[in-house]
């Protein structure tokens, strides 16, 4: 499995080592405000199972199991972003919003210095799917495609979701 490299930081020393050489230990450096990013997160449920995926370009330890999610584009509604992200990450098309489950915040540090304000939606899928399939997100040709293995897990096992993505799963039964 190929390992993705980050060209922005390739060849640089770890940040902590660079800062130690620039800032003496006795100097306190204020941390900048975290950037707040507007995100969507979708729970696609069918027959008591949740649609999830894993990135095949990254290790499981690095990114875990996730549900479709992503950024809300400028002038895009959260509802439109939820449908777009579900389509882009799964390669499927026939999604319908059941309802908005709520909003939550998640601090993604130390991975990125940002706070995610997440709009969480329950979606329904009306087209048939296999138990597992491969998909990819092409990113409008602006970067290398991201590859996914999509599959269904029982809702009872959804506690395995990465980065607090399961925070509003309990609202599916409300």
C-alpha positions in Angstrom: 0.0 0.0 0.0 1.6 3.3 -1.0 2.2 5.9 1.7 1.0 9.4 0.9 3.5 12.2 1.4 2.7 15.7 2.4 4.6 17.9 0.0 4.1 21.0 2.2 6.2 19.5 5.0 8.4 17.0 3.2 12.0 17.5 4.2 11.2 19.7 7.2 12.2 19.0 10.7 9.4 18.2 13.2 7.7 21.4 14.2 8.7 21.0 17.9 12.4 20.8 17.0 12.2 23.9 14.7 10.4 25.9 17.4 13.0 24.9 20.1 15.8 26.4 18.0 13.9 29.6 17.5 12.1 30.3 20.8 14.0 30.1 24.1 12.3 28.0 26.8 11.6 30.9 29.1 9.5 32.8 26.5 5.7 32.1 26.4 4.2 32.1 22.9 0.5 32.7 22.7 -1.3 30.2 20.5 -3.3 31.6 17.6 -7.1 31.2 17.6 -8.3 28.0 16.1 -9.8 28.3 12.7 -13.5 27.3 12.7 -14.5 25.2 9.7 -18.1 24.5 8.6 -18.4 20.8 7.9 -21.1 18.2 7.2 -21.3 14.6 8.4 -23.8 12.1 7.1 -25.2 8.9 8.5 -26.6 6.8 5.7 -28.6 4.0 7.3 -30.3 1.0 5.8 -31.7 -2.1 7.5 -30.1 -1.2 10.8 -26.7 -0.8 9.2 -24.5 2.3 8.7 -22.6 3.1 5.6 -18.9 3.7 6.4 -15.6 3.7 4.5 -11.9 3.4 5.1 -9.2 5.3 3.1 -7.1 2.8 1.2 -4.3 5.4 0.7 -3.7 5.7 4.4 -3.2 3.3 7.2 -6.1 2.3 9.5 -4.1 3.7 12.5 -3.9 7.1 10.8 -7.5 7.6 9.6 -9.7 4.8 11.0 -13.3 4.1 9.9 -15.3 7.1 8.8 -18.7 8.2 7.5 -19.0 10.5 4.5 -18.1 14.0 5.6 -16.5 17.2 4.4 -16.4 20.9 4.0 -19.3 23.2 3.2 -18.3 25.3 0.1 -18.9 29.0 0.0 -22.6 29.8 -0.8 -23.5 26.1 -0.4 -26.2 25.1 2.1 -25.4 22.3 4.6 -28.1 20.2 3.0 -26.5 20.5 -0.5 -23.0 19.8 1.0 -24.3 16.6 2.8 -25.7 15.2 -0.5 -22.5 16.2 -2.4 -20.2 14.6 0.1 -22.2 11.4 0.2 -22.1 11.2 -3.6 -18.4 12.1 -3.9 -17.1 9.7 -1.3 -19.3 6.7 -2.1 -19.7 7.0 -5.9 -23.5 6.5 -5.4 -26.2 9.0 -6.5 -29.6 8.2 -5.1 -29.5 9.9 -1.6 -32.3 11.6 0.1 -32.2 13.6 3.3 -34.3 12.1 6.0 -33.6 14.9 8.5 -31.0 17.0 10.2 -29.9 15.4 13.4 -28.2 18.5 14.8 -24.9 20.3 15.1 -21.8 19.6 17.1 -18.3 20.8 17.4 -15.1 18.8 17.3 -11.6 20.0 18.0 -9.4 18.2 15.4 -6.1 19.2 17.1 -3.3 18.1 16.9 -4.0 16.8 13.4 -5.0 20.4 12.2 -5.3 23.5 14.3 -9.0 23.9 13.8 -12.4 23.5 15.3 -15.0 21.8 13.2 -18.6 23.0 13.4 -20.4 19.9 12.1 -23.9 19.8 10.6 -25.1 16.1 11.0 -27.6 14.6 8.6 -29.5 11.3 8.4 -29.6 10.2 4.7 -31.4 7.4 3.0 -30.1 5.5 0.0 -32.6 4.3 -2.5 -30.4 2.4 -5.0 -29.1 -1.1 -4.4 -25.5 -1.6 -3.3 -23.2 -4.5 -2.7 -21.9 -5.2 0.8 -18.5 -3.7 -0.1 -17.3 -1.6 -3.0 -14.4 0.6 -4.0 -14.9 4.3 -4.8 -12.7 7.4 -5.3 -13.1 11.1 -4.9 -11.5 13.0 -7.8 -11.3 16.5 -6.2 -12.1 18.2 -9.5 -8.7 17.3 -10.7 -7.0 19.7 -8.3 -5.1 16.9 -6.4 -4.6 13.2 -6.6 -7.8 11.1 -6.2 -8.6 9.7 -2.8 -9.5 6.0 -2.7 -12.1 4.5 -0.4 -13.4 1.1 0.4 -17.1 1.5 1.3 -19.0 -1.0 3.4 -21.9 -1.5 5.8 -21.6 -2.1 9.6 -24.3 -2.8 12.2 -25.4 0.4 14.0 -24.4 -1.3 17.3 -20.8 -1.3 16.0 -20.7 2.4 15.1 -18.8 3.3 18.2 -15.6 2.6 16.1 -16.0 5.8 14.1 -13.0 8.1 13.9 -12.6 11.6 15.2 -15.9 11.9 17.1 -18.0 11.1 14.1 -20.4 9.0 16.1 -21.4 11.8 18.4 -25.0 12.1 17.2 -25.7 8.5 16.3 -28.1 8.2 19.3 -30.4 10.7 17.7 -31.2 8.3 14.9 -33.6 6.5 17.3 -35.3 9.8 18.5 
